[in-house]
Amino acid sequence: MRTSGILMHISSLPSPYGIGTMGKEACKFVDFLEKASQTYWQILPVNPTSYGDSPYQSFSSFAGNPYFIDLEYLCKERLLKKAECESYHWGKSEKEVDYGLLYENRFPLFRTVYKRFVKKLPEDFDAFCEKNADWLEDFALFMALKDAAGGCEWLKWEDDLKFRRPEALKRARETYAEDIRFYKMLQYLFFKQWRSLKAYANEKGIKIIGDVPIYVALDSADVWANPTQFYLDKNLNPIDVSGCPPDAFSADGQLWGNPLFRWDEMKRDGYTWWAKRVKFMSELYDIVRIDHFRGFDSYYAIPAGDKTAVNGEWRKGPGMDLFQKLEEKLGKLDIIVEDLGYLTPSVLQLVKDCGFPGMKVLQFAFDTREDGDYLPHNYEKHCVVYTGTHDNDTVLGWFKTAPKQSTRYAKEYLNLTKEEGYHWGMMRGAWSSVGDLAVVTMQDVLGIDGKGRMNTPSTLGTNWKWRMEKGQITPGLTKKIAHLMNAYGRERKGE
């Protein structure tokens, strides 16, 4: 069945308090998707963001981002008052997120929530904590200890805590009991609101595609609680770290800095950590998109401490063995794989063997520096077609910055005109392709230029900020998209 979806992160929704949330504006967006005859809403990872504000570098690969907890819903539940929400400054512009202000102001507000929350604990709070104990206990303790250490990374904690010596952990759980319960409360509120939003979307026939980064952050509860699963030395410092080699786009390559998995260790215990993670994400989302899928075939390892990715080397990943074990444990998986970048025959074979649909990005089709097979006439049906991803410029931004020969080729190939709008022409290219699923970004739907770019890889300080303004979605826009879905056989069929 031919379907379509729109990519927009929760943070980009309108809201009066600095960042998009899982509140009424999220439900309104679902209503828009339904009326626009969409089937999918694709979002970025919903985990708590750390340094750099990237959803791909999180304190936990299981926990939810407390910034997405809707304050208006908390007011309805009498855990907050509207005047309290309005007493804080949330930023100068509703067009972008000010993460610094969020960090400074959201948590004092959540402490106010906690004082009321503990006076009458919800009946299902203990059951929630028990059900999620295998990750929640470590995460809540990790965050409490992080606060106590002034926010510094766990590698700089005192040795007893860094090495998780049982007596030290027992003392810490007693000392920081209130802080631990505070972080458990935030997770309870997050998942309560998430379940409600997802149920609303599913009732409307909208499925959610969620993003799962292959790697986890070094400064995370995942690594602190499971050090034997990662490539660390005896002092728990990373030996080698993740990244990408130099290519036509970057002379130094990309240095991501995540710790690498000890695949031999993971294989020995039947990939238990991965099974837990994929099971959790498969329950959280309707479809999981795995970022940097090629890393399962072979991954790039850079000596820890290097300033660039130049001195890295390729190493063999777990390959099909991991996915066979996951299917044995979890059954058939609904996964989209991010198979972009330099793909060797063995990577292509792994994608084929797994049977998961890969990605085709239209912006890459016209890049003369790339040999990738992204032109629509080469597509097979079993793929997901994108105008661009969170790492690309918007279509209109791309037309301003891409080499002239690339934009000229795009105009000729897709018969693009200024009258139609280059963004509409590129989206038409995705929708009219044979790909089973076509996903466009909300920035492209709205015709926003480079100011709407979500992320420029390997840069800090300007990313993840874009927000849609209230009123930008109009009845006319909704009808136009629905009409085009009908024209290209992608209209939502419902359940």
Backbone torsions as a table, in degrees:
resi	resn	phi	psi	omega
1	MET	NA	131.5	178.8
2	ARG	-78.6	129.0	-178.5
3	THR	-136.9	173.1	178.2
4	SER	-147.2	162.4	179.1
5	GLY	-153.8	172.8	179.1
6	ILE	-125.9	135.7	178.5
7	LEU	-97.3	116.5	171.4
8	MET	-156.5	128.9	-178.6
9	HIS	-75.4	156.5	178.5
10	ILE	-58.1	-37.4	-178.9
11	SER	-59.3	-24.5	-175.2
12	SER	-86.0	-4.9	177.8
13	LEU	-69.5	152.9	174.1
14	PRO	-67.9	150.7	171.2
15	SER	-169.8	156.1	-177.9
16	PRO	-78.9	-6.4	-170.4
17	TYR	-121.9	44.9	165.2
18	GLY	92.5	-23.4	-177.2
19	ILE	-157.1	152.2	176.5
20	GLY	-63.8	148.0	-177.2
21	THR	-135.4	-177.8	-179.9
22	MET	-92.0	36.1	-176.8
23	GLY	-99.0	-148.8	-173.0
24	LYS	-65.1	-31.1	178.9
25	GLU	-67.9	-31.6	175.5
26	ALA	-66.6	-40.8	177.9
27	CYS	-66.6	-37.6	176.8
28	LYS	-63.7	-36.7	178.5
29	PHE	-65.6	-39.6	175.1
30	VAL	-60.7	-42.4	177.7
31	ASP	-59.2	-42.5	177.9
32	PHE	-61.4	-45.1	-179.8
33	LEU	-60.0	-41.7	179.2
34	GLU	-63.1	-48.6	-178.1
35	LYS	-67.6	-29.1	179.5
36	ALA	-85.3	9.0	176.6
37	SER	61.6	36.7	175.5
38	GLN	-91.1	159.2	177.4
39	THR	-112.6	-24.8	-173.8
40	TYR	-129.3	145.7	167.9
41	TRP	-117.6	115.0	177.7
42	GLN	-99.3	133.8	179.5
43	ILE	-126.1	169.7	175.6
44	LEU	-90.3	174.4	-179.5
45	PRO	-54.1	141.2	-177.5
46	VAL	-100.8	15.5	-178.4
47	ASN	-77.5	161.3	-179.7
48	PRO	-61.9	133.8	-179.5
49	THR	-85.8	149.3	179.4
50	SER	-119.0	-143.6	-178.5
51	TYR	-55.5	130.6	179.6
52	GLY	89.7	-8.0	174.8
53	ASP	65.5	14.9	-177.9
54	SER	-81.7	131.6	174.8
55	PRO	-67.7	-8.4	178.6
56	TYR	-94.6	-0.1	175.0
57	GLN	-129.1	98.2	-170.4
58	SER	-122.9	157.4	174.9
59	PHE	-71.9	-14.0	178.7
60	SER	-160.3	142.4	176.3
61	SER	-91.9	6.6	177.6
62	PHE	-116.2	-38.0	-173.7
63	ALA	-69.0	157.8	176.5
64	GLY	-96.7	154.8	-178.5
65	ASN	-78.1	114.7	-178.1
66	PRO	-62.9	-21.0	177.2
67	TYR	-60.6	-25.1	-177.2
68	PHE	-84.5	-4.6	176.1
69	ILE	-68.7	126.8	-174.8
70	ASP	-80.0	124.6	-176.9
71	LEU	-71.8	-33.3	179.8
72	GLU	-64.6	-37.5	175.6
73	TYR	-65.0	-37.1	178.2
74	LEU	-66.1	-33.1	176.1
75	CYS	-65.8	-40.9	177.9
76	LYS	-61.8	-33.4	-179.7
77	GLU	-87.1	6.2	177.9
78	ARG	61.2	29.1	173.6
79	LEU	-93.7	-15.1	176.2
80	LEU	-142.9	163.2	172.3
81	LYS	-115.8	146.3	-178.2
82	LYS	-56.6	-39.5	-179.7
83	ALA	-61.9	-33.3	178.6
84	GLU	-68.3	-41.1	178.4
85	CYS	-63.5	-38.4	-176.2
86	GLU	-82.0	-8.1	-178.5
87	SER	-79.1	-10.1	178.3
88	TYR	-104.7	153.7	177.6
89	HIS	-92.2	128.8	-175.1
90	TRP	-110.7	6.6	176.9
91	GLY	128.4	158.8	-176.7
92	LYS	-78.2	-27.1	-173.2
93	SER	-132.8	139.6	175.1
94	GLU	-82.0	0.2	179.6
95	LYS	-87.3	-11.0	179.7
96	GLU	-150.6	157.4	179.8
97	VAL	-86.8	133.6	172.6
98	ASP	-104.4	94.1	-174.0
99	TYR	-65.6	-31.7	178.4
100	GLY	-61.2	-47.1	177.9
101	LEU	-65.2	-39.6	178.3
102	LEU	-58.6	-47.3	-178.4
103	TYR	-60.6	-42.0	-177.6
104	GLU	-71.3	-35.3	-169.3
105	ASN	-106.0	-29.3	-175.7
106	ARG	-68.3	-41.1	-174.9
107	PHE	-70.7	-38.9	172.4
108	PRO	-58.4	-36.5	177.9
109	LEU	-66.8	-40.8	178.1
110	PHE	-66.9	-29.4	175.6
111	ARG	-65.5	-34.8	174.9
112	THR	-64.3	-42.8	176.7
113	VAL	-57.9	-43.9	-175.8
114	TYR	-60.4	-40.8	-179.5
115	LYS	-57.8	-38.5	179.8
116	ARG	-80.8	-34.6	-177.8
117	PHE	-61.4	-42.9	-175.4
118	VAL	-75.5	-16.9	178.2
119	LYS	-67.1	-30.7	177.6
120	LYS	-146.5	86.8	-177.8
121	LEU	-64.3	135.2	176.6
122	PRO	-57.9	147.8	-176.9
123	GLU	-60.1	-30.4	-176.3
124	ASP	-95.9	7.4	-177.2
125	PHE	-64.7	-48.9	-179.1
126	ASP	-62.6	-39.2	179.2
127	ALA	-64.2	-39.1	177.1
128	PHE	-61.8	-47.0	-178.7
129	CYS	-62.6	-39.4	-179.7
130	GLU	-68.1	-43.9	-178.4
131	LYS	-62.4	-35.3	-176.4
132	ASN	-103.8	14.8	-172.2
133	ALA	-57.0	-33.1	-173.2
134	ASP	-65.5	-19.2	172.1
135	TRP	-118.0	-30.4	-172.9
136	LEU	-68.8	-38.9	-179.6
137	GLU	-59.4	-49.3	-179.4
138	ASP	-66.5	-41.0	-178.2
139	PHE	-64.8	-47.6	-177.9
140	ALA	-63.6	-40.5	177.0
141	LEU	-66.2	-42.6	178.8
142	PHE	-56.9	-47.0	-178.3
143	MET	-68.4	-38.2	178.4
144	ALA	-64.3	-42.7	178.9
145	LEU	-68.2	-36.0	178.5
146	LYS	-62.7	-44.7	176.9
147	ASP	-59.8	-44.4	-177.9
148	ALA	-64.5	-27.6	-179.3
149	ALA	-94.0	16.6	177.9
150	GLY	70.3	22.0	176.8
151	GLY	89.2	-1.4	-176.0
152	CYS	-72.8	156.5	-174.7
153	GLU	-67.1	154.0	-173.2
154	TRP	-62.4	-24.6	178.9
155	LEU	-64.8	-18.1	179.6
156	LYS	-100.8	5.0	177.7
157	TRP	-72.5	166.0	175.8
158	GLU	-60.3	149.8	-171.9
159	ASP	-55.8	-38.8	-178.1
160	ASP	-58.4	-38.3	-179.8
161	LEU	-84.7	-39.2	179.2
162	LYS	-59.0	-43.1	-178.5
163	PHE	-92.0	6.6	174.3
164	ARG	56.4	48.4	177.6
165	ARG	-72.5	129.0	-169.8
166	PRO	-49.4	-45.3	-178.4
167	GLU	-62.9	-40.1	-179.7
168	ALA	-66.1	-40.7	179.2
169	LEU	-66.3	-39.6	179.0
170	LYS	-62.0	-45.3	178.6
171	ARG	-62.6	-42.3	-178.5
172	ALA	-63.6	-39.2	179.4
173	ARG	-64.2	-32.3	177.9
174	GLU	-76.7	-46.1	-177.0
175	THR	-62.8	-41.9	-173.5
176	TYR	-108.6	29.8	-175.8
177	ALA	-54.9	-42.5	-178.5
178	GLU	-67.8	-42.3	178.8
179	ASP	-64.7	-37.9	178.1
180	ILE	-62.6	-43.3	-179.9
181	ARG	-68.5	-32.7	176.2
182	PHE	-59.1	-46.7	-179.2
183	TYR	-70.0	-31.0	174.6
184	LYS	-67.5	-37.8	177.6
185	MET	-60.9	-44.3	-179.9
186	LEU	-59.4	-40.3	179.2
187	GLN	-69.5	-37.8	176.4
188	TYR	-59.7	-47.4	-178.6
189	LEU	-66.3	-40.9	179.0
190	PHE	-59.1	-53.5	-173.7
191	PHE	-71.3	-27.5	173.9
192	LYS	-63.4	-47.1	179.5
193	GLN	-69.8	-37.4	179.1
194	TRP	-62.6	-46.8	-179.9
195	ARG	-59.3	-39.3	179.5
196	SER	-65.2	-45.3	179.8
197	LEU	-65.3	-44.4	-178.7
198	LYS	-64.7	-40.1	178.2
199	ALA	-62.9	-40.6	178.5
200	TYR	-62.0	-45.6	-179.9
201	ALA	-62.1	-47.7	-178.1
202	ASN	-63.2	-36.3	177.0
203	GLU	-62.3	-32.4	179.7
204	LYS	-85.8	3.1	-179.8
205	GLY	82.3	14.5	179.0
206	ILE	-100.9	128.0	177.3
207	LYS	-103.5	147.3	-176.9
208	ILE	-103.6	126.1	173.4
209	ILE	-97.6	119.2	-179.5
210	GLY	-109.9	153.9	-174.0
211	ASP	-102.9	134.3	177.2
212	VAL	-123.7	112.8	176.2
213	PRO	-66.2	144.3	177.7
214	ILE	-65.9	-40.5	-175.5
215	TYR	-98.9	163.4	173.7
216	VAL	-116.4	161.6	-179.6
217	ALA	-73.1	146.7	175.6
218	LEU	-60.8	-44.4	-179.9
219	ASP	-86.2	73.9	-177.7
220	SER	-144.3	158.8	175.3
221	ALA	-64.3	-29.5	-179.7
222	ASP	-59.0	-49.4	-176.3
223	VAL	-75.4	-42.2	-180.0
224	TRP	-59.8	-40.5	-175.6
225	ALA	-86.5	-16.1	-176.2
226	ASN	-133.8	52.5	-171.8
227	PRO	-61.3	-28.6	-178.1
228	THR	-70.8	-13.6	-180.0
229	GLN	-85.7	-5.5	-175.5
230	PHE	-122.9	158.8	-174.0
231	TYR	-83.6	80.6	-176.7
232	LEU	-119.7	156.7	176.7
233	ASP	-88.1	-173.2	-174.8
234	LYS	-66.0	-20.9	176.2
235	ASN	-93.5	7.5	178.2
236	LEU	71.5	15.6	172.6
237	ASN	-84.2	146.6	179.4
238	PRO	-65.3	142.1	177.9
239	ILE	-87.2	-48.9	174.3
240	ASP	-131.5	158.5	-177.7
241	VAL	-132.0	171.6	-174.0
242	SER	-84.4	163.6	175.3
243	GLY	165.0	-167.5	179.2
244	CYS	-130.7	146.6	-179.3
245	PRO	-72.4	165.7	174.5
246	PRO	-57.0	146.0	176.8
247	ASP	-150.1	-166.4	-177.7
248	ALA	-63.7	-20.8	-176.8
249	PHE	-94.7	-24.4	-175.7
250	SER	-146.7	116.0	-178.0
251	ALA	-67.0	-29.0	-179.5
252	ASP	-96.7	-1.6	-174.5
253	GLY	74.4	-167.8	178.2
254	GLN	-120.1	124.4	178.6
255	LEU	-103.3	100.5	-178.1
256	TRP	-82.4	-38.6	174.2
257	GLY	86.7	4.5	178.4
258	ASN	-72.9	147.4	173.9
259	PRO	-66.9	149.2	-178.9
260	LEU	-92.6	153.9	179.6
261	PHE	-77.6	144.8	169.3
262	ARG	-87.0	85.9	-174.0
263	TRP	-61.6	-31.7	178.2
264	ASP	-64.0	-42.1	178.1
265	GLU	-65.7	-42.8	-179.6
266	MET	-64.3	-39.0	178.4
267	LYS	-62.8	-40.3	-178.1
268	ARG	-59.7	-37.5	-178.8
269	ASP	-99.3	19.3	175.3
270	GLY	73.1	27.4	178.4
271	TYR	56.3	42.1	-176.3
272	THR	-58.6	-45.0	-177.9
273	TRP	-62.4	-43.4	179.5
274	TRP	-65.8	-39.3	179.0
275	ALA	-61.7	-42.4	177.6
276	LYS	-62.2	-44.0	-176.6
277	ARG	-66.0	-48.3	-177.7
278	VAL	-67.6	-37.6	177.1
279	LYS	-61.0	-46.6	-178.9
280	PHE	-61.8	-45.5	-178.1
281	MET	-70.0	-32.8	178.5
282	SER	-69.3	-26.7	175.8
283	GLU	-83.0	-29.3	-179.3
284	LEU	-72.7	-41.6	-177.1
285	TYR	-115.5	167.4	173.0
286	ASP	-83.1	-37.2	176.2
287	ILE	-134.7	140.5	179.5
288	VAL	-106.5	129.6	172.2
289	ARG	-103.5	121.7	-179.0
290	ILE	-96.1	121.9	-178.3
291	ASP	-77.9	144.0	177.0
292	HIS	53.9	53.1	-176.5
293	PHE	-61.8	-28.0	-177.4
294	ARG	-60.9	-21.5	179.1
295	GLY	-64.1	-16.0	176.8
296	PHE	-79.9	-24.2	176.6
297	ASP	-84.9	-56.0	173.8
298	SER	-148.9	145.4	-175.2
299	TYR	-128.3	153.1	-176.5
300	TYR	-94.6	123.8	-177.2
301	ALA	-113.4	124.4	-177.4
302	ILE	-114.5	131.7	178.8
303	PRO	-53.9	129.4	179.1
304	ALA	-59.9	137.1	-179.2
305	GLY	99.7	-18.2	175.6
306	ASP	-65.5	147.9	-178.5
307	LYS	-91.3	-15.9	177.2
308	THR	-133.6	176.2	-179.8
309	ALA	-95.4	9.7	-172.8
310	VAL	-61.7	-38.7	-172.0
311	ASN	-91.9	17.6	-179.2
312	GLY	-77.4	172.5	176.3
313	GLU	-142.9	154.0	177.7
314	TRP	-83.8	137.9	175.6
315	ARG	-131.0	156.5	-175.6
316	LYS	-75.8	133.2	176.0
317	GLY	-92.7	-172.9	-175.5
318	PRO	-74.8	-20.5	178.3
319	GLY	61.0	-146.0	-173.6
320	MET	-65.5	-24.5	-179.2
321	ASP	-54.9	-43.3	179.5
322	LEU	-61.3	-47.2	-174.0
323	PHE	-73.8	-27.6	173.4
324	GLN	-67.3	-42.3	179.4
325	LYS	-66.3	-40.3	179.5
326	LEU	-63.5	-40.8	-179.7
327	GLU	-68.7	-36.3	176.4
328	GLU	-60.6	-40.6	-175.8
329	LYS	-83.0	-35.5	-168.9
330	LEU	-115.5	-8.8	-175.5
331	GLY	84.3	-170.1	-177.0
332	LYS	-64.2	132.1	-175.4
333	LEU	-103.7	140.5	177.0
334	ASP	-98.7	95.9	-171.0
335	ILE	-133.1	141.9	168.1
336	ILE	-109.7	136.0	-178.3
337	VAL	-108.4	135.5	175.9
338	GLU	-86.1	95.0	-175.4
339	ASP	-108.6	45.4	-178.4
340	LEU	-92.1	170.2	177.1
341	GLY	90.4	-159.8	-176.9
342	TYR	-74.0	112.9	-175.7
343	LEU	-113.2	119.8	177.6
344	THR	-85.4	166.2	176.7
345	PRO	-55.2	-36.1	-178.7
346	SER	-69.9	-33.1	175.5
347	VAL	-65.8	-46.7	179.6
348	LEU	-60.3	-37.6	179.2
349	GLN	-67.3	-39.4	178.8
350	LEU	-62.9	-44.1	178.0
351	VAL	-59.5	-43.5	-179.5
352	LYS	-64.9	-44.9	-178.2
353	ASP	-64.7	-37.6	179.3
354	CYS	-69.2	-32.3	-179.9
355	GLY	81.1	6.6	179.6
356	PHE	-81.5	145.8	175.4
357	PRO	-69.7	140.6	175.6
358	GLY	-96.6	-174.1	-174.7
359	MET	-112.7	145.2	172.2
360	LYS	-125.9	123.9	-178.0
361	VAL	-111.1	118.0	-174.3
362	LEU	-59.9	-36.6	-179.4
363	GLN	-59.9	-32.3	-179.7
364	PHE	-72.9	-21.7	-174.8
365	ALA	-61.6	-30.3	-171.9
366	PHE	-107.8	9.5	-179.9
367	ASP	-85.3	113.0	-175.4
368	THR	-69.6	-12.2	178.1
369	ARG	-82.9	-13.1	-175.3
370	GLU	-106.2	142.1	175.6
371	ASP	-97.2	1.7	-176.0
372	GLY	-58.3	147.4	-175.8
373	ASP	-91.1	67.0	-173.2
374	TYR	-103.6	3.1	178.1
375	LEU	-73.3	134.5	-174.0
376	PRO	-54.2	-30.8	-178.5
377	HIS	-69.1	-10.4	177.5
378	ASN	-97.7	-4.9	-174.8
379	TYR	-69.2	148.2	164.5
380	GLU	-101.5	162.2	-176.7
381	LYS	-62.2	-36.9	-172.3
382	HIS	-79.6	70.2	178.9
383	CYS	-157.5	167.5	175.8
384	VAL	-116.0	123.0	-175.6
385	VAL	-100.5	130.6	179.5
386	TYR	-120.8	145.1	168.1
387	THR	-71.1	-41.0	177.5
388	GLY	-167.2	169.5	178.4
389	THR	-115.1	-173.5	178.5
390	HIS	-64.1	-20.1	-179.7
391	ASP	-91.2	-5.9	179.3
392	ASN	-98.4	162.3	168.4
393	ASP	-69.1	164.8	171.4
394	THR	-67.5	165.8	179.7
395	VAL	-58.6	-46.9	-179.1
396	LEU	-67.7	-33.8	174.8
397	GLY	-65.9	-41.0	178.8
398	TRP	-62.2	-39.8	-179.7
399	PHE	-65.3	-26.1	179.1
400	LYS	-82.6	-27.8	-170.4
401	THR	-112.2	-20.0	-177.2
402	ALA	-71.6	155.8	176.5
403	PRO	-56.1	143.5	-176.3
404	LYS	-56.5	-37.5	-178.5
405	GLN	-66.9	-29.2	177.1
406	SER	-70.2	-47.5	-178.5
407	THR	-67.8	-34.5	178.5
408	ARG	-64.6	-41.7	179.2
409	TYR	-64.0	-42.3	179.4
410	ALA	-61.5	-44.3	180.0
411	LYS	-61.4	-42.1	-178.7
412	GLU	-69.2	-46.7	-174.5
413	TYR	-65.0	-43.6	-175.3
414	LEU	-99.5	3.0	-178.4
415	ASN	55.0	52.1	-177.5
416	LEU	-81.3	141.6	176.1
417	THR	-134.1	153.4	176.7
418	LYS	-64.4	-33.9	-177.3
419	GLU	-61.3	-45.2	178.7
420	GLU	-72.7	-34.3	-173.4
421	GLY	101.2	124.6	-176.9
422	TYR	-59.0	-34.6	-179.5
423	HIS	-66.4	-39.5	177.9
424	TRP	-66.8	-37.3	179.1
425	GLY	-65.3	-41.2	178.4
426	MET	-67.3	-40.7	177.9
427	MET	-64.7	-39.6	175.8
428	ARG	-57.9	-39.6	178.0
429	GLY	-59.7	-39.2	178.3
430	ALA	-71.4	-47.4	-176.5
431	TRP	-65.6	-35.4	-176.5
432	SER	-82.9	-7.9	-179.3
433	SER	-70.4	169.3	-179.6
434	VAL	-80.8	-9.2	-178.3
435	GLY	-53.3	135.9	-178.2
436	ASP	-57.8	-39.0	-178.3
437	LEU	-127.4	133.0	175.1
438	ALA	-118.9	128.7	-179.3
439	VAL	-122.3	129.0	176.4
440	VAL	-118.8	155.6	179.7
441	THR	-83.3	153.0	178.8
442	MET	-65.1	-31.9	177.7
443	GLN	-61.0	-38.5	178.7
444	ASP	-71.6	-38.0	176.9
445	VAL	-59.0	-39.4	-177.7
446	LEU	-85.0	-7.1	179.6
447	GLY	68.7	43.7	-178.8
448	ILE	-95.1	139.8	-178.8
449	ASP	-81.7	-158.9	-175.9
450	GLY	-57.6	-17.0	177.3
451	LYS	-64.4	-18.6	-179.7
452	GLY	-94.6	5.1	-179.4
453	ARG	-61.6	132.8	-176.5
454	MET	-81.7	-41.7	-175.7
455	ASN	-151.9	137.0	169.3
456	THR	-111.4	107.6	-175.3
457	PRO	-51.5	146.6	178.1
458	SER	66.1	22.8	173.7
459	THR	-127.7	157.3	179.8
460	LEU	-128.1	150.7	169.1
461	GLY	99.6	-19.6	-177.2
462	THR	-122.1	4.4	-171.2
463	ASN	-98.7	164.1	172.1
464	TRP	66.0	18.4	-171.0
465	LYS	-99.0	-24.3	-169.2
466	TRP	-59.7	138.0	176.0
467	ARG	-133.9	143.0	174.5
468	MET	-78.2	142.3	177.8
469	GLU	-88.6	150.2	177.1
470	LYS	-60.6	136.6	177.2
471	GLY	91.3	-5.3	179.9
472	GLN	-71.9	-26.2	174.5
473	ILE	-86.8	117.9	-177.8
474	THR	-113.2	160.4	176.2
475	PRO	-58.1	-36.6	179.6
476	GLY	-63.8	-43.5	178.8
477	LEU	-63.1	-44.0	-179.6
478	THR	-60.4	-45.9	-179.8
479	LYS	-64.2	-40.0	-179.3
480	LYS	-60.7	-44.8	-179.3
481	ILE	-66.2	-45.0	179.4
482	ALA	-58.2	-40.5	179.4
483	HIS	-63.0	-43.0	-179.9
484	LEU	-67.9	-34.1	176.7
485	MET	-63.0	-39.5	177.5
486	ASN	-65.5	-42.1	-178.3
487	ALA	-62.7	-36.1	-176.7
488	TYR	-103.4	14.6	175.2
489	GLY	66.8	30.2	180.0
490	ARG	-114.1	13.2	-175.5
491	GLU	-67.0	146.3	-177.5
492	ARG	-66.6	125.7	-177.2
493	LYS	-89.2	-11.3	-176.4
494	GLY	77.2	-175.4	-177.5
495	GLU	-91.8	NA	NA
